[in-house]
């Protein structure tokens, strides 16, 4: 799958099964230990603020944003603005790609479709697409108002674990009353 992201649409079209089979982005697998990912740098300010927060209603509780300064900011022929990595409980929860511009977004979408097939849930007018596997959910959104493109690879098991932990925290907070 790395080859698909490096070469773009020159290869045979993939399918939704390829999304789960690859289970990640480039050389990283979703759910792998973040502490073992070479070059990963946490957003120090966010990590410090996160450690001080215990509000069980905060949707971002436990999520820490990271970057890898050595990342090539290209996918296929699309240029990226940023690649962000979100970790939860020291496991890779999600990877988010940011790009700018409709033409650039079209190149990125074409590469995703080449790798994983046409999105089963597609709204061409709103430029929103969703591939939902058993292990990975992939979304593509182009906001016409800002011209930003966001692509997110999210681990289904990590999201489930976070949701369950958040629910446990909420119940614990109520019992503390």
C-alpha positions in Angstrom: 0.0 0.0 0.0 3.0 2.3 0.6 3.7 2.0 -3.1 0.2 3.1 -3.9 0.7 6.3 -1.9 4.1 6.9 -3.5 3.2 6.2 -7.1 -0.4 7.4 -7.3 -2.9 6.3 -9.9 -0.5 4.3 -12.1 -1.4 1.1 -10.3 -4.5 -1.2 -10.4 -7.5 0.0 -8.3 -7.7 -1.3 -4.8 -10.8 -2.1 -2.7 -12.2 -1.5 0.7 -10.6 -4.7 1.9 -7.2 -3.1 1.2 -8.0 -0.3 3.7 -8.3 -2.9 6.5 -5.4 -5.0 5.2 -3.1 -2.0 5.3 -4.5 -0.7 8.6 -2.6 2.5 8.6 -0.7 5.1 6.7 2.6 4.6 5.0 4.9 2.7 7.3 2.7 3.0 10.4 -0.1 0.7 11.5 -3.0 2.0 13.5 -2.9 0.8 17.1 0.9 0.5 17.1 2.7 1.9 20.1 3.3 5.6 19.6 6.4 5.5 21.9 8.0 3.1 19.3 7.3 5.4 16.2 10.6 6.8 15.2 10.7 10.6 14.9 7.2 11.2 16.4 7.1 14.5 18.2 4.2 15.4 20.6 2.7 18.8 20.6 4.3 19.7 24.0 1.8 22.4 24.9 -1.2 20.2 24.1 0.3 17.3 26.0 0.9 19.4 29.1 -2.6 20.9 28.9 -4.0 17.4 28.4 -2.2 16.0 31.5 -3.8 18.8 33.6 -7.3 18.1 32.3 -9.6 15.6 33.9 -13.0 16.7 32.6 -14.8 13.5 31.6 -17.0 15.4 29.1 -14.0 16.7 27.1 -14.2 14.8 23.7 -10.4 15.1 23.2 -9.5 13.7 26.7 -6.6 11.3 26.3 -5.8 12.3 22.7 -2.4 13.7 22.0 -1.4 15.2 18.7 2.0 14.5 17.1 3.9 15.2 14.0 7.0 13.6 12.3 9.2 16.4 11.0 10.8 14.0 8.5 7.5 13.2 6.7 7.4 13.9 3.0 4.4 16.2 2.5 3.1 14.4 -0.6 0.6 11.7 -1.3 0.7 10.6 -4.9 0.8 13.9 -6.8 -1.0 15.8 -4.1 0.9 18.3 -1.9 0.1 18.2 1.8 0.1 21.1 4.3 0.4 18.8 7.3 0.4 15.2 8.5 -0.8 14.8 12.0 -0.8 11.7 14.2 -3.2 11.3 17.2 -2.3 8.9 19.9 -4.5 7.5 22.6 -3.2 5.4 25.5 0.2 5.3 23.7 -1.4 3.7 20.6 -1.9 5.3 17.2 -5.5 6.3 17.1 -5.6 8.2 13.8 -3.7 9.9 11.0 -4.9 13.2 9.5 -3.7 14.7 6.2 -4.4 18.4 5.5 -4.2 19.9 2.0 -5.3 23.1 0.3 -7.2 23.6 -3.0 -9.7 21.8 -5.1 -7.2 20.7 -7.7 -4.9 19.3 -5.0 -7.9 17.7 -3.3 -8.9 16.0 -6.6 -5.4 14.5 -6.8 -5.5 13.3 -3.3 -9.0 11.8 -3.8 -7.9 10.1 -7.0 -5.0 8.5 -5.1 -7.3 7.3 -2.3 -9.8 5.9 -4.8 -6.9 4.1 -6.6 -5.8 2.6 -3.3 -9.2 1.7 -1.8 -11.8 1.9 -4.6 -14.6 4.4 -4.9 -16.0 5.5 -1.5 -19.1 3.5 -0.6 -20.5 6.6 1.0 -20.0 9.6 -1.3 -21.5 13.0 -1.6 -19.9 14.5 -4.7 -21.7 17.8 -4.3 -20.5 18.4 -0.8 -17.1 16.7 -1.5 -17.4 14.3 1.4 -16.4 10.6 1.1 -16.3 7.8 3.6 -14.8 4.3 3.5 -15.7 2.2 6.5 -13.9 -1.1 7.0 -13.9 -3.3 10.1 -10.5 -1.9 11.3 -10.3 1.5 9.7 -12.6 4.3 8.8 -11.3 6.7 6.1 -12.9 10.1 5.5 -12.2 12.8 2.9 -13.7 16.2 3.2 -13.2 19.3 1.1 -14.6 22.5 2.7 -15.4 24.8 -0.2 -15.6 27.8 2.1 -12.0 27.5 3.3 -10.6 25.4 0.5 -9.1 23.0 3.0 -9.0 19.3 2.4 -8.9 16.9 5.4 -8.3 13.1 5.1 -8.5 11.0 8.3 -7.6 7.4 8.8 -9.1 6.3 12.1 -8.7 3.0 14.0 -12.1 1.5 14.8 -10.7 -0.5 17.8 -9.0 2.6 19.2 -12.1 4.7 18.8 -14.2 2.0 20.5 -11.7 1.8 23.4 -11.7 5.5 23.8 -15.5 5.6 23.7 -15.7 2.9 26.3 -13.2 4.6 28.6 -15.0 7.9 28.2 -18.3 6.3 29.2 -16.6 4.7 32.3 -15.2 8.2 33.3 -18.6 9.8 32.9 -20.3 7.1 35.0 -17.5 7.5 37.6 -18.0 11.3 37.7 -21.8 10.8 38.3 -21.1 8.3 41.1 -18.7 10.9 42.7 -21.7 13.2 43.2 
